[in-house]
Structures are given as structure tokens and as C-alpha cells.
Amino acid sequence: MLEKILFLGFIGLALGSALIIAFLRNIVYAGFLFFVTLVSIAALYVFAGADFPALAQIILYVGGILVLVLFGVMLSTKQ
């Protein structure tokens, strides 16, 4: 029962953060919400029993590409 609740919670978190990203005007906040979306998708991979894609999701996308995107966005925005 707890596993089902967590699974539905991660689905809601992934969909909710993706929808907020689509309508958010601040690109820095959208980048941080993109982190939440990617981690929740990795958690869904774990629930599906696909441990390698979950690990690849975290290492490649969260660890590499998202950090690169956030640095690019933060360096290009005016303060």
C-alpha cells in the first residue's frame, strides 16, 4: 500500500513540476524544477524495476546536463 502511494506521489510530482516548468517565467526557477522532474522520473524507473536507467538518469542528466544548463542560465542572466 505504501509503495503504491509513493508511486502515485512521484507521478504527481513529475507531472506537476513539468507543468509548472511549462508556464514559469523565471528560467532559473524552471531549471531547478527541471531537477525535481528528472529525479522523480528516476524514482519511477526504480519502481519499474529498471535500476540501470534510473542510475543513468541521475548520473547523466541530473549530474551532467542539468548542471551545465543551470550554469549557462545563471551566467547569461542579468543581476
PDB file with SEQRES, HELIX, SHEET and CRYST1 records, atoms N, CA, C and O in Angstrom:
SEQRES   1 A   79  MET LEU GLU LYS ILE LEU PHE LEU GLY PHE ILE GLY LEU          
SEQRES   2 A   79  ALA LEU GLY SER ALA LEU ILE ILE ALA PHE LEU ARG ASN          
SEQRES   3 A   79  ILE VAL TYR ALA GLY PHE LEU PHE PHE VAL THR LEU VAL          
SEQRES   4 A   79  SER ILE ALA ALA LEU TYR VAL PHE ALA GLY ALA ASP PHE          
SEQRES   5 A   79  PRO ALA LEU ALA GLN ILE ILE LEU TYR VAL GLY GLY ILE          
SEQRES   6 A   79  LEU VAL LEU VAL LEU PHE GLY VAL MET LEU SER THR LYS          
SEQRES   7 A   79  GLN                                                          
HELIX    1 AA1 LEU A    2  PHE A   23  1                                  22    
HELIX    2 AA2 ILE A   27  PHE A   47  1                                  21    
HELIX    3 AA3 ASP A   51  ALA A   56  1                                   6    
HELIX    4 AA4 GLN A   57  ILE A   65  3                                   9    
HELIX    5 AA5 LEU A   66  SER A   76  1                                  11    
CRYST1    1.000    1.000    1.000  90.00  90.00  90.00 P 1           1          
ATOM      1  N   MET A   1       0.823  -1.199   0.000  1.00  0.00           N  
ATOM      2  CA  MET A   1       0.000   0.000   0.000  1.00  0.00           C  
ATOM      3  C   MET A   1       0.866   1.260   0.000  1.00  0.00           C  
ATOM      4  O   MET A   1       0.587   2.217  -0.722  1.00  0.00           O  
ATOM      5  N   LEU A   2       1.926   1.247   0.825  1.00  0.00           N  
ATOM      6  CA  LEU A   2       2.827   2.401   0.880  1.00  0.00           C  
ATOM      7  C   LEU A   2       3.557   2.583  -0.446  1.00  0.00           C  
ATOM      8  O   LEU A   2       3.793   3.709  -0.885  1.00  0.00           O  
ATOM      9  N   GLU A   3       3.914   1.459  -1.083  1.00  0.00           N  
ATOM     10  CA  GLU A   3       4.609   1.532  -2.369  1.00  0.00           C  
ATOM     11  C   GLU A   3       3.725   2.169  -3.441  1.00  0.00           C  
ATOM     12  O   GLU A   3       4.205   2.944  -4.268  1.00  0.00           O  
ATOM     13  N   LYS A   4       2.446   1.842  -3.421  1.00  0.00           N  
ATOM     14  CA  LYS A   4       1.514   2.411  -4.384  1.00  0.00           C  
ATOM     15  C   LYS A   4       1.333   3.912  -4.159  1.00  0.00           C  
ATOM     16  O   LYS A   4       1.241   4.683  -5.114  1.00  0.00           O  
ATOM     17  N   ILE A   5       1.284   4.315  -2.901  1.00  0.00           N  
ATOM     18  CA  ILE A   5       1.150   5.740  -2.582  1.00  0.00           C  
ATOM     19  C   ILE A   5       2.392   6.509  -3.015  1.00  0.00           C  
ATOM     20  O   ILE A   5       2.283   7.604  -3.566  1.00  0.00           O  
ATOM     21  N   LEU A   6       3.567   5.945  -2.770  1.00  0.00           N  
ATOM     22  CA  LEU A   6       4.802   6.599  -3.202  1.00  0.00           C  
ATOM     23  C   LEU A   6       4.892   6.696  -4.722  1.00  0.00           C  
ATOM     24  O   LEU A   6       5.315   7.716  -5.264  1.00  0.00           O  
ATOM     25  N   PHE A   7       4.488   5.620  -5.406  1.00  0.00           N  
ATOM     26  CA  PHE A   7       4.499   5.616  -6.869  1.00  0.00           C  
ATOM     27  C   PHE A   7       3.589   6.711  -7.424  1.00  0.00           C  
ATOM     28  O   PHE A   7       3.990   7.460  -8.315  1.00  0.00           O  
ATOM     29  N   LEU A   8       2.380   6.804  -6.904  1.00  0.00           N  
ATOM     30  CA  LEU A   8       1.458   7.848  -7.356  1.00  0.00           C  
ATOM     31  C   LEU A   8       1.959   9.240  -6.977  1.00  0.00           C  
ATOM     32  O   LEU A   8       1.734  10.204  -7.709  1.00  0.00           O  
ATOM     33  N   GLY A   9       2.637   9.345  -5.838  1.00  0.00           N  
ATOM     34  CA  GLY A   9       3.218  10.630  -5.437  1.00  0.00           C  
ATOM     35  C   GLY A   9       4.314  11.087  -6.384  1.00  0.00           C  
ATOM     36  O   GLY A   9       4.393  12.267  -6.722  1.00  0.00           O  
ATOM     37  N   PHE A  10       5.166  10.151  -6.816  1.00  0.00           N  
ATOM     38  CA  PHE A  10       6.219  10.512  -7.764  1.00  0.00           C  
ATOM     39  C   PHE A  10       5.645  10.843  -9.139  1.00  0.00           C  
ATOM     40  O   PHE A  10       6.177  11.703  -9.843  1.00  0.00           O  
ATOM     41  N   ILE A  11       4.567  10.167  -9.524  1.00  0.00           N  
ATOM     42  CA  ILE A  11       3.901  10.527 -10.786  1.00  0.00           C  
ATOM     43  C   ILE A  11       3.356  11.952 -10.702  1.00  0.00           C  
ATOM     44  O   ILE A  11       3.539  12.749 -11.623  1.00  0.00           O  
ATOM     45  N   GLY A  12       2.689  12.265  -9.598  1.00  0.00           N  
ATOM     46  CA  GLY A  12       2.165  13.613  -9.409  1.00  0.00           C  
ATOM     47  C   GLY A  12       3.252  14.666  -9.352  1.00  0.00           C  
ATOM     48  O   GLY A  12       3.094  15.763  -9.888  1.00  0.00           O  
ATOM     49  N   LEU A  13       4.365  14.329  -8.697  1.00  0.00           N  
ATOM     50  CA  LEU A  13       5.487  15.262  -8.603  1.00  0.00           C  
ATOM     51  C   LEU A  13       6.099  15.518  -9.971  1.00  0.00           C  
ATOM     52  O   LEU A  13       6.413  16.662 -10.301  1.00  0.00           O  
ATOM     53  N   ALA A  14       6.275  14.473 -10.769  1.00  0.00           N  
ATOM     54  CA  ALA A  14       6.849  14.635 -12.105  1.00  0.00           C  
ATOM     55  C   ALA A  14       5.925  15.459 -13.006  1.00  0.00           C  
ATOM     56  O   ALA A  14       6.376  16.380 -13.686  1.00  0.00           O  
ATOM     57  N   LEU A  15       4.646  15.127 -13.007  1.00  0.00           N  
ATOM     58  CA  LEU A  15       3.708  15.868 -13.855  1.00  0.00           C  
ATOM     59  C   LEU A  15       3.510  17.300 -13.377  1.00  0.00           C  
ATOM     60  O   LEU A  15       3.447  18.228 -14.183  1.00  0.00           O  
ATOM     61  N   GLY A  16       3.412  17.473 -12.071  1.00  0.00           N  
ATOM     62  CA  GLY A  16       3.218  18.817 -11.530  1.00  0.00           C  
ATOM     63  C   GLY A  16       4.397  19.740 -11.795  1.00  0.00           C  
ATOM     64  O   GLY A  16       4.214  20.883 -12.214  1.00  0.00           O  
ATOM     65  N   SER A  17       5.599  19.248 -11.553  1.00  0.00           N  
ATOM     66  CA  SER A  17       6.768  20.097 -11.794  1.00  0.00           C  
ATOM     67  C   SER A  17       6.966  20.360 -13.277  1.00  0.00           C  
ATOM     68  O   SER A  17       7.415  21.444 -13.650  1.00  0.00           O  
ATOM     69  N   ALA A  18       6.640  19.391 -14.140  1.00  0.00           N  
ATOM     70  CA  ALA A  18       6.748  19.623 -15.584  1.00  0.00           C  
ATOM     71  C   ALA A  18       5.742  20.676 -16.051  1.00  0.00           C  
ATOM     72  O   ALA A  18       6.063  21.509 -16.899  1.00  0.00           O  
ATOM     73  N   LEU A  19       4.542  20.640 -15.507  1.00  0.00           N  
ATOM     74  CA  LEU A  19       3.554  21.656 -15.878  1.00  0.00           C  
ATOM     75  C   LEU A  19       3.954  23.039 -15.367  1.00  0.00           C  
ATOM     76  O   LEU A  19       3.754  24.038 -16.058  1.00  0.00           O  
ATOM     77  N   ILE A  20       4.512  23.099 -14.172  1.00  0.00           N  
ATOM     78  CA  ILE A  20       4.960  24.394 -13.647  1.00  0.00           C  
ATOM     79  C   ILE A  20       6.100  24.941 -14.494  1.00  0.00           C  
ATOM     80  O   ILE A  20       6.163  26.145 -14.744  1.00  0.00           O  
ATOM     81  N   ILE A  21       7.007  24.064 -14.942  1.00  0.00           N  
ATOM     82  CA  ILE A  21       8.107  24.497 -15.805  1.00  0.00           C  
ATOM     83  C   ILE A  21       7.563  25.107 -17.092  1.00  0.00           C  
ATOM     84  O   ILE A  21       8.084  26.114 -17.572  1.00  0.00           O  
ATOM     85  N   ALA A  22       6.525  24.506 -17.648  1.00  0.00           N  
ATOM     86  CA  ALA A  22       5.978  24.980 -18.918  1.00  0.00           C  
ATOM     87  C   ALA A  22       5.402  26.390 -18.812  1.00  0.00           C  
ATOM     88  O   ALA A  22       5.412  27.133 -19.793  1.00  0.00           O  
ATOM     89  N   PHE A  23       4.903  26.764 -17.644  1.00  0.00           N  
ATOM     90  CA  PHE A  23       4.252  28.063 -17.511  1.00  0.00           C  
ATOM     91  C   PHE A  23       5.023  29.057 -16.655  1.00  0.00           C  
ATOM     92  O   PHE A  23       4.525  30.152 -16.390  1.00  0.00           O  
ATOM     93  N   LEU A  24       6.218  28.703 -16.219  1.00  0.00           N  
ATOM     94  CA  LEU A  24       7.011  29.589 -15.367  1.00  0.00           C  
ATOM     95  C   LEU A  24       7.772  30.600 -16.220  1.00  0.00           C  
ATOM     96  O   LEU A  24       8.291  30.259 -17.283  1.00  0.00           O  
ATOM     97  N   ARG A  25       7.834  31.828 -15.754  1.00  0.00           N  
ATOM     98  CA  ARG A  25       8.523  32.865 -16.500  1.00  0.00           C  
ATOM     99  C   ARG A  25       9.984  32.999 -16.099  1.00  0.00           C  
ATOM    100  O   ARG A  25      10.800  33.439 -16.910  1.00  0.00           O  
ATOM    101  N   ASN A  26      10.332  32.637 -14.886  1.00  0.00           N  
ATOM    102  CA  ASN A  26      11.716  32.738 -14.420  1.00  0.00           C  
ATOM    103  C   ASN A  26      12.466  31.471 -14.820  1.00  0.00           C  
ATOM    104  O   ASN A  26      12.132  30.374 -14.372  1.00  0.00           O  
ATOM    105  N   ILE A  27      13.478  31.629 -15.663  1.00  0.00           N  
ATOM    106  CA  ILE A  27      14.163  30.464 -16.210  1.00  0.00           C  
ATOM    107  C   ILE A  27      15.064  29.779 -15.181  1.00  0.00           C  
ATOM    108  O   ILE A  27      15.337  28.585 -15.301  1.00  0.00           O  
ATOM    109  N   VAL A  28      15.525  30.512 -14.182  1.00  0.00           N  
ATOM    110  CA  VAL A  28      16.357  29.908 -13.136  1.00  0.00           C  
ATOM    111  C   VAL A  28      15.512  28.957 -12.285  1.00  0.00           C  
ATOM    112  O   VAL A  28      15.940  27.845 -11.976  1.00  0.00           O  
ATOM    113  N   TYR A  29      14.326  29.395 -11.917  1.00  0.00           N  
ATOM    114  CA  TYR A  29      13.428  28.517 -11.158  1.00  0.00           C  
ATOM    115  C   TYR A  29      13.002  27.313 -11.998  1.00  0.00           C  
ATOM    116  O   TYR A  29      12.836  26.212 -11.473  1.00  0.00           O  
ATOM    117  N   ALA A  30      12.829  27.525 -13.291  1.00  0.00           N  
ATOM    118  CA  ALA A  30      12.477  26.420 -14.176  1.00  0.00           C  
ATOM    119  C   ALA A  30      13.601  25.391 -14.224  1.00  0.00           C  
ATOM    120  O   ALA A  30      13.339  24.190 -14.298  1.00  0.00           O  
ATOM    121  N   GLY A  31      14.844  25.847 -14.183  1.00  0.00           N  
ATOM    122  CA  GLY A  31      15.974  24.924 -14.159  1.00  0.00           C  
ATOM    123  C   GLY A  31      16.006  24.092 -12.895  1.00  0.00           C  
ATOM    124  O   GLY A  31      16.301  22.898 -12.945  1.00  0.00           O  
ATOM    125  N   PHE A  32      15.710  24.701 -11.775  1.00  0.00           N  
ATOM    126  CA  PHE A  32      15.683  23.942 -10.527  1.00  0.00           C  
ATOM    127  C   PHE A  32      14.487  22.982 -10.469  1.00  0.00           C  
ATOM    128  O   PHE A  32      14.595  21.894  -9.904  1.00  0.00           O  
ATOM    129  N   LEU A  33      13.366  23.374 -11.042  1.00  0.00           N  
ATOM    130  CA  LEU A  33      12.234  22.460 -11.108  1.00  0.00           C  
ATOM    131  C   LEU A  33      12.487  21.322 -12.091  1.00  0.00           C  
ATOM    132  O   LEU A  33      11.927  20.235 -11.949  1.00  0.00           O  
ATOM    133  N   PHE A  34      13.332  21.575 -13.088  1.00  0.00           N  
ATOM    134  CA  PHE A  34      13.734  20.513 -14.001  1.00  0.00           C  
ATOM    135  C   PHE A  34      14.494  19.428 -13.246  1.00  0.00           C  
ATOM    136  O   PHE A  34      14.389  18.247 -13.578  1.00  0.00           O  
ATOM    137  N   PHE A  35      15.259  19.827 -12.231  1.00  0.00           N  
ATOM    138  CA  PHE A  35      15.935  18.867 -11.359  1.00  0.00           C  
ATOM    139  C   PHE A  35      14.914  17.978 -10.654  1.00  0.00           C  
ATOM    140  O   PHE A  35      15.095  16.762 -10.587  1.00  0.00           O  
ATOM    141  N   VAL A  36      13.864  18.563 -10.138  1.00  0.00           N  
ATOM    142  CA  VAL A  36      12.823  17.797  -9.450  1.00  0.00           C  
ATOM    143  C   VAL A  36      12.157  16.818 -10.410  1.00  0.00           C  
ATOM    144  O   VAL A  36      11.875  15.677 -10.046  1.00  0.00           O  
ATOM    145  N   THR A  37      11.910  17.265 -11.627  1.00  0.00           N  
ATOM    146  CA  THR A  37      11.291  16.390 -12.623  1.00  0.00           C  
ATOM    147  C   THR A  37      12.185  15.207 -12.947  1.00  0.00           C  
ATOM    148  O   THR A  37      11.710  14.073 -12.997  1.00  0.00           O  
ATOM    149  N   LEU A  38      13.472  15.451 -13.169  1.00  0.00           N  
ATOM    150  CA  LEU A  38      14.392  14.372 -13.527  1.00  0.00           C  
ATOM    151  C   LEU A  38      14.575  13.368 -12.391  1.00  0.00           C  
ATOM    152  O   LEU A  38      14.652  12.164 -12.637  1.00  0.00           O  
ATOM    153  N   VAL A  39      14.646  13.846 -11.164  1.00  0.00           N  
ATOM    154  CA  VAL A  39      14.809  12.931 -10.030  1.00  0.00           C  
ATOM    155  C   VAL A  39      13.544  12.098  -9.819  1.00  0.00           C  
ATOM    156  O   VAL A  39      13.630  10.915  -9.491  1.00  0.00           O  
ATOM    157  N   SER A  40      12.380  12.704 -10.005  1.00  0.00           N  
ATOM    158  CA  SER A  40      11.148  11.934  -9.841  1.00  0.00           C  
ATOM    159  C   SER A  40      10.985  10.901 -10.956  1.00  0.00           C  
ATOM    160  O   SER A  40      10.434   9.826 -10.716  1.00  0.00           O  
ATOM    161  N   ILE A  41      11.449  11.200 -12.156  1.00  0.00           N  
ATOM    162  CA  ILE A  41      11.419  10.207 -13.226  1.00  0.00           C  
ATOM    163  C   ILE A  41      12.387   9.068 -12.922  1.00  0.00           C  
ATOM    164  O   ILE A  41      12.088   7.909 -13.209  1.00  0.00           O  
ATOM    165  N   ALA A  42      13.541   9.388 -12.344  1.00  0.00           N  
ATOM    166  CA  ALA A  42      14.473   8.332 -11.931  1.00  0.00           C  
ATOM    167  C   ALA A  42      13.848   7.449 -10.854  1.00  0.00           C  
ATOM    168  O   ALA A  42      14.058   6.237 -10.849  1.00  0.00           O  
ATOM    169  N   ALA A  43      13.091   8.040  -9.953  1.00  0.00           N  
ATOM    170  CA  ALA A  43      12.394   7.243  -8.933  1.00  0.00           C  
ATOM    171  C   ALA A  43      11.343   6.345  -9.568  1.00  0.00           C  
ATOM    172  O   ALA A  43      11.134   5.225  -9.103  1.00  0.00           O  
ATOM    173  N   LEU A  44      10.682   6.807 -10.612  1.00  0.00           N  
ATOM    174  CA  LEU A  44       9.719   5.966 -11.318  1.00  0.00           C  
ATOM    175  C   LEU A  44      10.410   4.796 -12.010  1.00  0.00           C  
ATOM    176  O   LEU A  44       9.853   3.701 -12.079  1.00  0.00           O  
ATOM    177  N   TYR A  45      11.618   5.019 -12.523  1.00  0.00           N  
ATOM    178  CA  TYR A  45      12.399   3.914 -13.092  1.00  0.00           C  
ATOM    179  C   TYR A  45      12.702   2.866 -12.024  1.00  0.00           C  
ATOM    180  O   TYR A  45      12.634   1.667 -12.295  1.00  0.00           O  
ATOM    181  N   VAL A  46      13.032   3.306 -10.825  1.00  0.00           N  
ATOM    182  CA  VAL A  46      13.324   2.360  -9.738  1.00  0.00           C  
ATOM    183  C   VAL A  46      12.083   1.546  -9.397  1.00  0.00           C  
ATOM    184  O   VAL A  46      12.171   0.338  -9.176  1.00  0.00           O  
ATOM    185  N   PHE A  47      10.932   2.203  -9.354  1.00  0.00           N  
ATOM    186  CA  PHE A  47       9.694   1.475  -9.074  1.00  0.00           C  
ATOM    187  C   PHE A  47       9.359   0.475 -10.178  1.00  0.00           C  
ATOM    188  O   PHE A  47       8.737  -0.555  -9.918  1.00  0.00           O  
ATOM    189  N   ALA A  48       9.768   0.773 -11.400  1.00  0.00           N  
ATOM    190  CA  ALA A  48       9.509  -0.133 -12.513  1.00  0.00           C  
ATOM    191  C   ALA A  48      10.496  -1.292 -12.551  1.00  0.00           C  
ATOM    192  O   ALA A  48      10.335  -2.214 -13.350  1.00  0.00           O  
ATOM    193  N   GLY A  49      11.509  -1.257 -11.703  1.00  0.00           N  
ATOM    194  CA  GLY A  49      12.490  -2.321 -11.660  1.00  0.00           C  
ATOM    195  C   GLY A  49      13.650  -2.120 -12.620  1.00  0.00           C  
ATOM    196  O   GLY A  49      14.457  -3.029 -12.814  1.00  0.00           O  
ATOM    197  N   ALA A  50      13.744  -0.951 -13.217  1.00  0.00           N  
ATOM    198  CA  ALA A  50      14.818  -0.636 -14.153  1.00  0.00           C  
ATOM    199  C   ALA A  50      15.871   0.193 -13.427  1.00  0.00           C  
ATOM    200  O   ALA A  50      15.864   1.423 -13.489  1.00  0.00           O  
ATOM    201  N   ASP A  51      16.774  -0.500 -12.739  1.00  0.00           N  
ATOM    202  CA  ASP A  51      17.762   0.204 -11.927  1.00  0.00           C  
ATOM    203  C   ASP A  51      18.830   0.900 -12.771  1.00  0.00           C  
ATOM    204  O   ASP A  51      19.256   2.006 -12.438  1.00  0.00           O  
ATOM    205  N   PHE A  52      19.262   0.265 -13.853  1.00  0.00           N  
ATOM    206  CA  PHE A  52      20.298   0.891 -14.682  1.00  0.00           C  
ATOM    207  C   PHE A  52      19.822   2.192 -15.334  1.00  0.00           C  
ATOM    208  O   PHE A  52      20.550   3.183 -15.276  1.00  0.00           O  
ATOM    209  N   PRO A  53      18.626   2.239 -15.955  1.00  0.00           N  
ATOM    210  CA  PRO A  53      18.178   3.538 -16.489  1.00  0.00           C  
ATOM    211  C   PRO A  53      18.002   4.609 -15.406  1.00  0.00           C  
ATOM    212  O   PRO A  53      18.216   5.794 -15.662  1.00  0.00           O  
ATOM    213  N   ALA A  54      17.615   4.194 -14.205  1.00  0.00           N  
ATOM    214  CA  ALA A  54      17.491   5.169 -13.115  1.00  0.00           C  
ATOM    215  C   ALA A  54      18.847   5.741 -12.746  1.00  0.00           C  
ATOM    216  O   ALA A  54      18.985   6.946 -12.535  1.00  0.00           O  
ATOM    217  N   LEU A  55      19.850   4.874 -12.668  1.00  0.00           N  
ATOM    218  CA  LEU A  55      21.207   5.333 -12.356  1.00  0.00           C  
ATOM    219  C   LEU A  55      21.757   6.200 -13.480  1.00  0.00           C  
ATOM    220  O   LEU A  55      22.398   7.220 -13.226  1.00  0.00           O  
ATOM    221  N   ALA A  56      21.506   5.796 -14.719  1.00  0.00           N  
ATOM    222  CA  ALA A  56      21.956   6.606 -15.850  1.00  0.00           C  
ATOM    223  C   ALA A  56      21.251   7.953 -15.879  1.00  0.00           C  
ATOM    224  O   ALA A  56      21.862   8.964 -16.223  1.00  0.00           O  
ATOM    225  N   GLN A  57      19.985   7.977 -15.526  1.00  0.00           N  
ATOM    226  CA  GLN A  57      19.223   9.231 -15.468  1.00  0.00           C  
ATOM    227  C   GLN A  57      19.859  10.188 -14.463  1.00  0.00           C  
ATOM    228  O   GLN A  57      20.034  11.374 -14.745  1.00  0.00           O  
ATOM    229  N   ILE A  58      20.197   9.670 -13.310  1.00  0.00           N  
ATOM    230  CA  ILE A  58      20.772  10.534 -12.272  1.00  0.00           C  
ATOM    231  C   ILE A  58      22.178  10.976 -12.650  1.00  0.00           C  
ATOM    232  O   ILE A  58      22.507  12.156 -12.531  1.00  0.00           O  
ATOM    233  N   ILE A  59      23.009  10.045 -13.105  1.00  0.00           N  
ATOM    234  CA  ILE A  59      24.399  10.400 -13.404  1.00  0.00           C  
ATOM    235  C   ILE A  59      24.493  11.308 -14.625  1.00  0.00           C  
ATOM    236  O   ILE A  59      25.168  12.337 -14.577  1.00  0.00           O  
ATOM    237  N   LEU A  60      23.826  10.944 -15.719  1.00  0.00           N  
ATOM    238  CA  LEU A  60      23.978  11.704 -16.954  1.00  0.00           C  
ATOM    239  C   LEU A  60      23.168  12.997 -16.959  1.00  0.00           C  
ATOM    240  O   LEU A  60      23.710  14.075 -17.201  1.00  0.00           O  
ATOM    241  N   TYR A  61      21.892  12.885 -16.698  1.00  0.00           N  
ATOM    242  CA  TYR A  61      21.040  14.064 -16.836  1.00  0.00           C  
ATOM    243  C   TYR A  61      21.132  14.991 -15.639  1.00  0.00           C  
ATOM    244  O   TYR A  61      21.361  16.189 -15.806  1.00  0.00           O  
ATOM    245  N   VAL A  62      20.960  14.465 -14.442  1.00  0.00           N  
ATOM    246  CA  VAL A  62      20.993  15.324 -13.254  1.00  0.00           C  
ATOM    247  C   VAL A  62      22.421  15.764 -12.965  1.00  0.00           C  
ATOM    248  O   VAL A  62      22.663  16.928 -12.647  1.00  0.00           O  
ATOM    249  N   GLY A  63      23.356  14.844 -13.072  1.00  0.00           N  
ATOM    250  CA  GLY A  63      24.733  15.168 -12.723  1.00  0.00           C  
ATOM    251  C   GLY A  63      25.470  15.972 -13.760  1.00  0.00           C  
ATOM    252  O   GLY A  63      26.334  16.777 -13.411  1.00  0.00           O  
ATOM    253  N   GLY A  64      25.158  15.780 -15.023  1.00  0.00           N  
ATOM    254  CA  GLY A  64      25.933  16.436 -16.061  1.00  0.00           C  
ATOM    255  C   GLY A  64      25.190  17.511 -16.806  1.00  0.00           C  
ATOM    256  O   GLY A  64      25.547  18.687 -16.739  1.00  0.00           O  
ATOM    257  N   ILE A  65      24.164  17.114 -17.512  1.00  0.00           N  
ATOM    258  CA  ILE A  65      23.476  18.032 -18.413  1.00  0.00           C  
ATOM    259  C   ILE A  65      22.746  19.133 -17.655  1.00  0.00           C  
ATOM    260  O   ILE A  65      22.787  20.294 -18.062  1.00  0.00           O  
ATOM    261  N   LEU A  66      22.076  18.783 -16.556  1.00  0.00           N  
ATOM    262  CA  LEU A  66      21.332  19.794 -15.808  1.00  0.00           C  
ATOM    263  C   LEU A  66      22.269  20.815 -15.179  1.00  0.00           C  
ATOM    264  O   LEU A  66      21.960  22.007 -15.166  1.00  0.00           O  
ATOM    265  N   VAL A  67      23.397  20.374 -14.662  1.00  0.00           N  
ATOM    266  CA  VAL A  67      24.364  21.315 -14.084  1.00  0.00           C  
ATOM    267  C   VAL A  67      24.903  22.244 -15.165  1.00  0.00           C  
ATOM    268  O   VAL A  67      25.066  23.441 -14.926  1.00  0.00           O  
ATOM    269  N   LEU A  68      25.178  21.710 -16.343  1.00  0.00           N  
ATOM    270  CA  LEU A  68      25.642  22.539 -17.451  1.00  0.00           C  
ATOM    271  C   LEU A  68      24.592  23.564 -17.855  1.00  0.00           C  
ATOM    272  O   LEU A  68      24.922  24.724 -18.100  1.00  0.00           O  
ATOM    273  N   VAL A  69      23.339  23.152 -17.927  1.00  0.00           N  
ATOM    274  CA  VAL A  69      22.261  24.069 -18.287  1.00  0.00           C  
ATOM    275  C   VAL A  69      22.103  25.156 -17.221  1.00  0.00           C  
ATOM    276  O   VAL A  69      21.943  26.330 -17.554  1.00  0.00           O  
ATOM    277  N   LEU A  70      22.146  24.775 -15.949  1.00  0.00           N  
ATOM    278  CA  LEU A  70      21.993  25.774 -14.880  1.00  0.00           C  
ATOM    279  C   LEU A  70      23.144  26.774 -14.875  1.00  0.00           C  
ATOM    280  O   LEU A  70      22.918  27.968 -14.676  1.00  0.00           O  
ATOM    281  N   PHE A  71      24.370  26.308 -15.090  1.00  0.00           N  
ATOM    282  CA  PHE A  71      25.488  27.245 -15.167  1.00  0.00           C  
ATOM    283  C   PHE A  71      25.320  28.193 -16.352  1.00  0.00           C  
ATOM    284  O   PHE A  71      25.581  29.390 -16.230  1.00  0.00           O  
ATOM    285  N   GLY A  72      24.886  27.668 -17.493  1.00  0.00           N  
ATOM    286  CA  GLY A  72      24.668  28.521 -18.655  1.00  0.00           C  
ATOM    287  C   GLY A  72      23.590  29.546 -18.409  1.00  0.00           C  
ATOM    288  O   GLY A  72      23.733  30.704 -18.801  1.00  0.00           O  
ATOM    289  N   VAL A  73      22.519  29.141 -17.769  1.00  0.00           N  
ATOM    290  CA  VAL A  73      21.421  30.079 -17.500  1.00  0.00           C  
ATOM    291  C   VAL A  73      21.854  31.125 -16.496  1.00  0.00           C  
ATOM    292  O   VAL A  73      21.563  32.309 -16.671  1.00  0.00           O  
ATOM    293  N   MET A  74      22.545  30.710 -15.445  1.00  0.00           N  
ATOM    294  CA  MET A  74      22.947  31.668 -14.415  1.00  0.00           C  
ATOM    295  C   MET A  74      24.000  32.642 -14.920  1.00  0.00           C  
ATOM    296  O   MET A  74      24.029  33.797 -14.496  1.00  0.00           O  
ATOM    297  N   LEU A  75      24.859  32.192 -15.817  1.00  0.00           N  
ATOM    298  CA  LEU A  75      25.872  33.100 -16.355  1.00  0.00           C  
ATOM    299  C   LEU A  75      25.296  34.065 -17.384  1.00  0.00           C  
ATOM    300  O   LEU A  75      25.874  35.125 -17.624  1.00  0.00           O  
ATOM    301  N   SER A  76      24.176  33.718 -17.989  1.00  0.00           N  
ATOM    302  CA  SER A  76      23.617  34.574 -19.039  1.00  0.00           C  
ATOM    303  C   SER A  76      22.544  35.537 -18.524  1.00  0.00           C  
ATOM    304  O   SER A  76      22.151  36.452 -19.247  1.00  0.00           O  
ATOM    305  N   THR A  77      22.065  35.350 -17.297  1.00  0.00           N  
ATOM    306  CA  THR A  77      21.024  36.242 -16.783  1.00  0.00           C  
ATOM    307  C   THR A  77      21.663  37.468 -16.142  1.00  0.00           C  
ATOM    308  O   THR A  77      22.765  37.408 -15.599  1.00  0.00           O  
ATOM    309  N   LYS A  78      20.947  38.564 -16.221  1.00  0.00           N  
ATOM    310  CA  LYS A  78      21.430  39.821 -15.620  1.00  0.00           C  
ATOM    311  C   LYS A  78      21.060  39.872 -14.158  1.00  0.00           C  
ATOM    312  O   LYS A  78      20.005  39.382 -13.754  1.00  0.00           O  
ATOM    313  N   GLN A  79      21.916  40.456 -13.383  1.00  0.00           N  
ATOM    314  CA  GLN A  79      21.655  40.611 -11.933  1.00  0.00           C  
ATOM    315  C   GLN A  79      21.469  42.062 -11.608  1.00  0.00           C  
ATOM    316  O   GLN A  79      21.240  42.411 -10.450  1.00  0.00           O  
TER     317      GLN A  79                                                      
END                                                                             
